[in-house]
Amino acid sequence: MTQAIVNETRKRNTLLRKLLKNKLATIGLIIVSLMAIVAIFAPLIATHPPNEMIVGKSFLPMNTEGHLLGTDNYGRDLFSRLVYGTRISMIVGIAAVLFGAVFGTLLGLVAGYFGGRSDSIIMRTMDGLFAFPFILLAITLMTVLGQGLVNVIVAIGIANIPGFARLVRGQVLSVKEEEFIEVTHSLGATHTRIIFSHILPNCLAPLIVYGTMSTAGAIISEAALSFLGLGVQPPTASWGSILKDGKDFLVLNPQMATFSGICILLTVLGINLLGDGLRDALDPKMKV
Amino acid sequence: MGSFILKRLINLIPTLLVVGIIVFIITRMIPGDPASVMLGPQASVEDVENLREELGLNKSMPSQFISYVGDLAQLNLGYSYSYSESVFGLIIERFPNTVILALAALLIAVVIGIPAGILAARKQNTIVDYVVMLVSLVGVSMPIFWLGIMLVLFFSVNLGWFPATGMGNISEGLWPYLKHLILPAFALATIPMATFARITRSSMLEVISQDYIKTARSKGIKEYLVIGKHAFKNALTPILTVLGMQISNLLGGAVLTETIFSWPGMGRLIVDAIDKRDFVVVQGTVIFIAFIFVLVNLIVDVLYKVVNPKINLESSGGKK
């Protein structure tokens, strides 16, 4: 048991070392870490309360009266709103992918392991979900569910399920044929034990890589939903909703649209760099 | 080949049915009464009741589903009250506009992305390679709705080169028409373009290192023929797979691009219908797009088979 823990720690250290050797992945890791720090310590970093409206101080230009990036149409501090927006992006990115990963993995495990009718029912449903462009599925769900943070997470999470299910099913099909599974089975292990102790751990590497890439997609989707007015409820600051407001005041105050987009781009770029690095380190053959 | 296409067409039926079921379930998840939500708080009880009757909401779920599938089979997507028109009519009016935008974007993506990928592979580990890879990495991370706004800010507001919104009329000449098309098409092309560059580079690198390319070179075949004829042809399969996936990106991205540029396509229709709480239009358009997507993927699968006859596609369903 102790040996197993030592091995596990060693494995993790090698992964980190491999990642840090890759310059682009290191840049990605730094960007993602910075964003996580901003999200966690938002109240300490923000210079103003994000929803505080100051009458008569709309559209202040950059660097005036203690407003680093100026103010928006309601006189709210743009910098502070962007800082708090990081929280929404990070929460949605992580929670929606976890939602999709948990349900998708379970469905993929069942479909791949048991095969037969459960496989066809599950996978035909997944094919059906795949027939919707990702963002369109999320938009449709949000139209029905209504605005709100939890609904955004659920909508993007559901749109993420088929991807995870397909990935895990494919992995299960290849692992299932391995000899050690047959041996474990003949030794009397239950299906649940085989699935969770032997098959799932073998799916982890591609799951981590796919999960990382999906987080980038989830963050863009949240921004897109909020941009369309279907995401988190105002006045909550989200990069997408700041961009939406900024679009209406493009000439008067271009920094609203510009900086909110840069935040999205930078975060997504960081996650993609990290994801590429993880793929090269964990599973070089995988093509995501 | 004929039997392959036939088989795939038959396989489409369960997928389309599942798509229909999913949309049916989603639209039945609307909290409260869809009829009163659609008509707004000012509507009279009588109007709400009439609309409920019209939408079949008074019937039981199973009979609602049966009439819904029957309507779908006849391409009857319902009637829109906010537009006073049949949903199918609304879609058919706008569908060509979305196709034009998506095809223009695909053209830009292929014409720029694939050569860029080949160039990067040919010049591996040089500055050219790094620039192509960096640009395409930024490209795949791009929120296209933001890029669209930035293009408007720079090229329309600041430089005044292109109109910010709307679609041109071809009768006014080709250039005015293209002027309206360039910015939205470019914004929509970004992600497919970057993806093509990345996948072309990696699959070309894989092919170039193989023995038969070395043999071709050692036989003195001209380099452009080695790359263009021998290598590229074999690198084409993964590129086609990505093409199938990008159709989804183009159709989804069109919703956002059309909103920013006020392009009168299906994406814009969905967003407007959401604003008007017209669920019948949303449902009809979403199902139409899903059907188109499934059909396009079928075509990509057939192309796939043409390029690489050895490939067995029996087990695969639709693609992401």
Boltz contact constraints between the chains, C-beta under 6 A:
constraints:
  - contact:
      token1: [A, 124]
      token2: [B, 14]
      max_distance: 6.0
  - contact:
      token1: [A, 124]
      token2: [B, 18]
      max_distance: 6.0
  - contact:
      token1: [A, 125]
      token2: [B, 18]
      max_distance: 6.0
  - contact:
      token1: [A, 127]
      token2: [B, 15]
      max_distance: 6.0
  - contact:
      token1: [A, 127]
      token2: [B, 317]
      max_distance: 6.0
  - contact:
      token1: [A, 127]
      token2: [B, 318]
      max_distance: 6.0
  - contact:
      token1: [A, 128]
      token2: [B, 18]
      max_distance: 6.0
  - contact:
      token1: [A, 128]
      token2: [B, 19]
      max_distance: 6.0
  - contact:
      token1: [A, 128]
      token2: [B, 22]
      max_distance: 6.0
  - contact:
      token1: [A, 130]
      token2: [B, 318]
      max_distance: 6.0
  - contact:
      token1: [A, 130]
      token2: [B, 320]
      max_distance: 6.0
  - contact:
      token1: [A, 131]
      token2: [B, 19]
      max_distance: 6.0
  - contact:
      token1: [A, 131]
      token2: [B, 290]
      max_distance: 6.0
  - contact:
      token1: [A, 131]
      token2: [B, 293]
      max_distance: 6.0
  - contact:
      token1: [A, 131]
      token2: [B, 294]
      max_distance: 6.0
  - contact:
      token1: [A, 131]
      token2: [B, 318]
      max_distance: 6.0
  - contact:
      token1: [A, 132]
      token2: [B, 290]
      max_distance: 6.0
  - contact:
      token1: [A, 133]
      token2: [B, 248]
      max_distance: 6.0
  - contact:
      token1: [A, 133]
      token2: [B, 251]
      max_distance: 6.0
  - contact:
      token1: [A, 133]
      token2: [B, 252]
      max_distance: 6.0
  - contact:
      token1: [A, 134]
      token2: [B, 252]
      max_distance: 6.0
  - contact:
      token1: [A, 135]
      token2: [B, 252]
      max_distance: 6.0
  - contact:
      token1: [A, 136]
      token2: [B, 252]
      max_distance: 6.0
  - contact:
      token1: [A, 140]
      token2: [B, 26]
      max_distance: 6.0
  - contact:
      token1: [A, 140]
      token2: [B, 286]
      max_distance: 6.0
  - contact:
      token1: [A, 143]
      token2: [B, 274]
      max_distance: 6.0
  - contact:
      token1: [A, 143]
      token2: [B, 282]
      max_distance: 6.0
  - contact:
      token1: [A, 144]
      token2: [B, 26]
      max_distance: 6.0
  - contact:
      token1: [A, 144]
      token2: [B, 29]
      max_distance: 6.0
  - contact:
      token1: [A, 144]
      token2: [B, 30]
      max_distance: 6.0
  - contact:
      token1: [A, 220]
      token2: [B, 143]
      max_distance: 6.0
  - contact:
      token1: [A, 223]
      token2: [B, 143]
      max_distance: 6.0
  - contact:
      token1: [A, 224]
      token2: [B, 256]
      max_distance: 6.0
  - contact:
      token1: [A, 227]
      token2: [B, 145]
      max_distance: 6.0
  - contact:
      token1: [A, 247]
      token2: [B, 149]
      max_distance: 6.0
  - contact:
      token1: [A, 250]
      token2: [B, 153]
      max_distance: 6.0
  - contact:
      token1: [A, 251]
      token2: [B, 157]
      max_distance: 6.0
  - contact:
      token1: [A, 254]
      token2: [B, 153]
      max_distance: 6.0
  - contact:
      token1: [A, 257]
      token2: [B, 149]
      max_distance: 6.0
  - contact:
      token1: [A, 261]
      token2: [B, 146]
      max_distance: 6.0
  - contact:
      token1: [A, 264]
      token2: [B, 143]
      max_distance: 6.0
  - contact:
      token1: [A, 265]
      token2: [B, 141]
      max_distance: 6.0
  - contact:
      token1: [A, 268]
      token2: [B, 141]
      max_distance: 6.0
  - contact:
      token1: [A, 269]
      token2: [B, 141]
      max_distance: 6.0
  - contact:
      token1: [A, 272]
      token2: [B, 141]
      max_distance: 6.0
